């Protein structure tokens, strides 16, 4: 499944924003305050709402009045995602709409819809449609011989008006679209990587996937080494290619049963424990562990990956993100680095800019002058430095 468009209304800096024709590898640039972090927070908000509920997801962000756009407190927050999903061996465009508002001062799900076209013509069919905790979901959506009127609509009453319908119904296989979308959100990875969390010894607990902060990197490295040795060798090969001098990485268990990462430098006989390894080396290893996960995430969101990385590594990192997208995943990256941008196609670049206080988004591939300059040999990062991306400076 891949997200192809996002529409946002009244969510912080986004009074009204729509991103269309989203590529598998999407890079967002923009000045501070234009909403790069807000865009990524949309994914985090949906994930937190699914994990808990709307009320708790808003509380994490300061409450409804802190999230809704200034001056729009009497209106609702709207988030609409369109994504392509394989249904009965045919790729279909599915739309998910979430409307969040307040009822007597309490946040509620005012509307939640999941829909797609069953045939070549006609309007999309609502396979899930809820308002304030009440609604229906279709149980035989894959029975394409039935007309829309003949589909089985199972009425449901949720426990609370702040719970997402896809959270409850998505647990049941008879609700195919809801189950698939729930699985998509649950497997999103919104990175919040911290070098300090990744360093040092860790309890030797079980973990298959890198956490958002990277605090379980040693545990995940050991899991991949023990259970997917061929993939670990790919990661190690990439480390040798991307970080000169590194010849080996291993997760060693200490006497007290904890794990610590050790990096072998070709110039030294003994390996270094991770506290003596550069931030850039640690971060590149974390990204490679993430990008070569044996069960890859359908969506990665990474803010400013250039932090702690040498500029010379950014071209290689951009290539790794693009390769992940080519292998079937989807990647959203925000950056302030012209060096990173130099390795990215114009088709992947979008930029945010404010016009009269309202954030708007632009696609680089739609800008004729940028396209002409790139055809003539200029690189996007250079053009950004020179001010050709109107309304934004690096």
Secondary structure, DSSP 8 states (H G I E B T S, - for coil): -EEEEEEEEEETTEEEEEE-S--SEEEEEE-TTSSHHHHHHHHHHHHHHHHS-HHHHHHHTT-HHHHB-TT-TTS-EEEEEEEEEEETTEEEEEEEEEEEEEETTEEEEEEEEEEE-SSSSS--EEEEEEETTEEEEES-TT-TTS-GGGS-EEEEE-S-TTS-HHHHHTTSTTSHHHHHHHHHHHT-EE----HHHHSS-EE----SS--TT-TTHHHHHHHHHHH-HHHHHHHHHHHHHHSTTEEEEEEEE-TTSEEEEEEEETT-SS-EEGGGS-HHHHHHHHHHHHHT-TT--SEEEEE-TTTTS-HHHHHHHHHHHHHHHHTT-EEEEE---HHHHTTS-GGGEEEEEEETTEEEEEEGGG-HHHHHHHHTT--HHHHHHTT-STT---
